[in-house]
Amino acid sequence: SPVAAPPRSPGPEPHGDAHMYELWCHWLDMEEGQFPMSQVLQVVAQGGAFSLSLFRFMARASEPHRSGEGAHGAWSESEAVRRSCVAMHVACHAFAGPSSAAWCPTQALGLLCCELMGGLQPRSRGCSMHICTVLQHMLSARDAEVVGALLQSHAPFVLLRALDQPGCPELLQAMLLGCQALLPPVVSMHTLRPISAPLLHQVLGYVQSMQWPTLVGILLASIAATEESADEGGGSSAATGSPRLAERRPGAQSPPFPTTPLRRPGSGSCPPSPPTVEQP
């Protein structure tokens, strides 16, 4: 039988990206006790644009997921972080939960990894801890496919450049050394496992082919030059936007499922209808 849809206001049938965005906003703003996790996971398991839209709430690389512009008005930063946190919980359960399965084909998996890596780019607004936590759960569940997808997105270099962001050093260490990332597990009763030894050789081959020591030297020299320029000008690295490897951004711990719902002024009580999920 199809999954029951929540009630919706009368009017034309919503469709396309706007429909998916509004539906996810409705779900991500729910209280923890009312959140329909099983129904949401069935929608995510369909893959395609619906799962991609969920990941965009964490990456925040494009509108309207970046700031809400072009939809129903811009979000506050607290709204964006809360939605990102709930999206992290959903994504982790989709890949590592008790009912998870290999629902995502390899090509789509690469697209999701690429979307998350975009949230770690300079001047992005994505929450790095949420992104890295989801990537760690994806690595634990399907390391053979995810490692290849992350290397195609040049994840080691992106993570190296983002060492000042929470979660990035831990995920980089896990990829280079094969150790368990010191990131909080989101799914209870599930142990995150490190990537396998054969995949470490694949990562090592990437590092060697990309002349990793040279890249590290260039990055450190760039940071040092920026710091020196900021000191001479009487400014700080925070003012110039350059990263400090010794300083970590706030929020290094992954928050639990938010318990305070969002109530946007003027928002209706009837959400858009989700897609029908047919049971075999």
N, C-alpha and C positions, 0 to 999 in steps of 0.2 A: 504494500500500500504506500502511496506517496506520503512524504513528510508533510505534516499539517503546517499550513502557512499562517502567520499571524494576521489579524484583521488589517485591512488597509482602507483608506478613504476612497470614495467613489471618484471616478475620473478616468482619463485615458490610461491605458496600460503602460507603465514605465518600461524602458528598455535601454540597452546599451550601457555605456560607461557610467552615465549619470545614475541609472538604476542601481548598478552594483555599488557605486560609491555611497548612495543614500542608505542602502540596505546594510552595508558594513558600518556606517556611522551609527545606525540604530542599534545594531548588535553590540558594538564596542562601547557604547555608552550605558549599557545595562548594568544593574547591580550584580554582584557575584552570585547571589542566591537565585537570581532570575535568569542567569545567562544560560541559553540552551546549547550547551557544549556539544551534545550528541548530534543535534540538528545541524549545527554549524560545521562540524567535522564531516558530515555527509555532503554538505555543499562544497567544502574544500576538496574532498576526495574526487569530485568531478573534474578538478583541474581547470585548465583553461583560464579565461579572463577573471573568473571569480577568485581563484587562488592568487593570481598575480595582483589583483587589486588589494587583497589582504596584505601582501608583502610590501606594497607601496606605502602603507600606513607606518611601517617601520623605516623604510628607506627615505621617504619624504624628499624625493629627488625631482618630482614634477607635480604640477597642480592637477586636481585640487587637493591631492594628498599632502602636498608640501605645507600649505598654510590655510587651505579652505577657500582660497580666492576663486571666484568664478562659480561657486556653488551657493551656499546660503550665508556667506559672510566669512571673514577670516576667523580662525580659531585663536584662542589664547595658547601660550606655550604649555600650560598645565593640561589643557585639553589634548594637545598633540602627544604629549608624553604618556598620558593615561591610555589613549587609544593605541599607541605603540606598544605599551606594556601588555594590554589585553591581546593584541595581535600576536605578540611573542608567545603568550600562553597557548593560543590556538595553534600556531604553527608547530610548537614543540610537541603538543599532543598529537598533531596530525602525523608527525614523523616517528615519534617515540612512545606514543600512548599505547594502552593495552589493546586497542582495536585498530592500531595502525597496520597498514599493509603497503605493499609496493604499488601505490596508486598513481604515482607520478612517473611518467616515462622519462627516459634519460634526457631527451631534448628539452622537455619542459623543466626538468630539474636544473639544467644549465641556465635557463632563462631566469629562474627564481634566484639562483646564486648570483647571477650578474646583477639583478635588481638590488639585492642586498648589498653587494659590493659598491654599488653606486652611492649608497647611503654613507659610505666611509670616505668618500672623496673630499678633498679640501673644500671648506665653506659649505659643506652639506649640512642639513638640519636633522639628519637621522640620529637616533639614539644608539650609540655604538655598542653599549652593553646588551641591549635587546637584540641587535643584529648578530653580534658574535655568539650570543647564547643560542640563537636559532641555528646558526651555522654549525655550532658544536653538536647540537642534537642531530642535525642532518648528517654530519660526518660520522657520528656514532651509529646511525641507522643504516647508511648506505655509502660507506667510505669510498668504495671503488669508483662510484660514479661522481660523488661530490668532489673528491680530490681533483679529478680531471677537469671538472667544471671550474673549480676555484683557480687552478693553474691557468686555464684559458683566460680568466679574468685578471690574471697577474696578482692574485691575492697576497703572496708573500711581500711584494713590493708595496701594495696598498696598505697592508697591515704595518709594515715597517715605517711608512710615512705617517701613520696614525698612532704611533706608540704612546702619545700623550692622551689617547682616548681610552676610557675604561673598556676592558674586555679584549682590546686588540693585542696587547703583549701576550696574554694568556693563550689566545687562539694561534698567534704566530709561533709561540713555543711548542704548542701541540703539533703544528704542521711540520716544523723543522726537526723536532726531536722525537716525535711519536709518543710523548708522554700525555697523560690525561690533563686536559685543560682545567685550570682552577676556576671554572665558571660554575655558578649554582645550577644544580639540576632542577628543572621545572616540573617534570613528571615524577610523581611519587612512585616508589618501588621500581624505578628504572635506573640502572647503573650505566653511566656514559662510558663507553669503551674507547680507547685510543685507536688511531688508524693502524693498519697492519704493517708489518715489516716490508713486504714487497712494495707497498705504496710509498714508503719512506724513500726507497731508491728512486721512485718516479719524481718525488719532490727534490731529491738531491740532484738528479739529472737536470731539472729545471734551474736550480740554483747555479749549477756549473755553467749551463748554457747561457744564462743571463749575466754572467760575470758578477755574481753577488757581492764579493768584496769591493769591487769598484763602485757599485751602486751605493753601498753603505758609506764608503768614503765620500762620495759626492754629496750624499744627504747630510752627513755630519758637518762637512765643510760649509754647506749652505746654511745650516742652522747656526754654526759658529759665526759666520759672516753677518747674519742677520742680528744675532745677539750683540755683536761688537758694534754694529751700526746703531742699534737701539741704545746701547750704553753711552756712545759718544753723543747722541742726540738728546740724552736725558730722558728718553722714553723707556718703555718696558716692552717685552715681547708680547704681552697681552694686548698692548695698544697697536702693535704692528701686525698682529695676527700670526706671528711665527710660533711654532710649537716649542715647548720646553719639555725635554724628555724626563726631567726630574719632577715635573709638576703634573699631577693627574687631575682630570676634570672631576667635579663632584658627581656623585651617583654611581660609585664604583660597585655597589651591590645591586643585584637585580631585585626590584621590588616585587612583592607578592601580587597576586591578582587584586587590582584595586577594588576597594569596598565602597567607594563613594561614586555614585552615578553622576553623569553629566546631565545637566538640565539646561539646554539652550533656550533663551527667550524666544518665544514665538514658534517653537518647534511643535509640530502636531503630535498627537498621541497615536496615530495610526501609521505604522511603518510600511514601507513598500513590501511587496510579497517576494519571498525567496524563490529560486528556481525549484521546480518539482524534481524530487529525487525518487526515481523508480527503484523499487526493491525487486531483485530477481525472484 
